Amino acid sequence: MTARTRFLPAVTGTLVLTLGLAACGGSSEPATSAAGTALLRAAERAGADADAVSFRQRTITRSRPDATGRADEEFARRGDDSLVATEYDDGGRLEVRRVGGVVYVRSDLRLATGARAPWLRIEPDADLGVWLGVLGSDVLAPTPGAVSALLAADVDRVTGLGRGEAGARRLRVVPEEIADGERPTAILVRRAAPEFSGREATVFAGGEQVARRTYTDVRWGVRATAITVPDGAVSVDGVRDPQADALPAAIRRAPGALPDGWSLRTVVGITPSQGDGTCQQVLTLYAPTGRPLSAGYLALYLKAAGCPTPPAPGSARLTAGASTGWIGQDGAATIGALTVDGVSVRFRTTLGERDLARVLATWSPLPT
């Protein structure tokens, strides 16, 4: 299993990280809320790079007692520019950069074939939210202000404040265990070159521990990770990803009856966690020729046998020719899945149920 196990891709928006701490009563240690908060906010940020920050996090998710998934992520933010890069233990790397209002996405399946994943360029006026929702790509790292608040949130007790290495002070937070949140345990702040390392958090859901995170390598100002335009980026509209063509022929298929005026706009390989946390996939995107995606689209994610997509809550049965599956709603988009000759097909579309069933009733090999 993977560290990110969502069914549907995230849509445009700021990636939000939350930390919750509870007050710690009944201790002989003095409460030092103001001092603790001041320590964490002591990373001076001045000059042209005052709004720059970067950090890393490692997440270990436990889906069941004998199964874990790991993800290593880097986040960086300089003004409106941002970078989010994720490496998953189930294979693949997803990186999203936003530079000067243009978003660049690279979905690397890490195949042994030598095929290289392209950098995809999404212009600001190209239905950015729809494209990113289809591609399963988070857009923005947290703002520096949000990161500062994240590190300083609800610090109310210092249990060990003293000198370690030269210029360093150690702040240890002792919160009570809380449900449906995270439980930080230790923070190190270097005053001279503001960084921190070693903040660990336990993630709970419904009272059950489901993951553990470690936040490291926080850097402010000129020390923050640089965010640059990637070399060789191509338009996401019209791209043919060679990594997708290297995946098995069984999952390189196309519907046999597109709506009038629609055409194949994109073929991209999708990492397991970029999709729904199960298998590598081929994304094929269909839309009216020469028009924005807001005019209509059909995104199909094809996976090998043995990688089904569980029905979403509130879904209904869908029949398309000889294939059966389920259909549901996610905001303005229709979502669902079918099994076609042993291949699992997940979809996200603006088409209604009747038109969708007609389009997905027949299949043919994906054109080369």
Secondary structure, DSSP 8 states (H G I E B T S, - for coil): --S---SS---SSB-----------S-SS-B-HHHHHHHHT-----GGGTTEEEEEEEEEEEEETTEEEEEEEEEEEETTEEEEEEEETTS-EEEEEEETTEEEEEEE---TT------EEE-TTS-HHHHHHHHT---B---HHHHHHHHHTT--B-S---B-STTEEEEE------SSSB---EEEEETTTTEEE-EEEEEEETTEEEEEEEEEEEEEGGGS------TT-EESTT-B-HHHHTS-GGG-EEES---TTEEEEEEEEE-HHHHTSSS-EEEEEEEETTS-GGG--EEEEEE-TT------TT-EEEEETTEEEEEEEETTEEEEEEEETTEEEEEEESS-HHHHHHHTT-EEE---
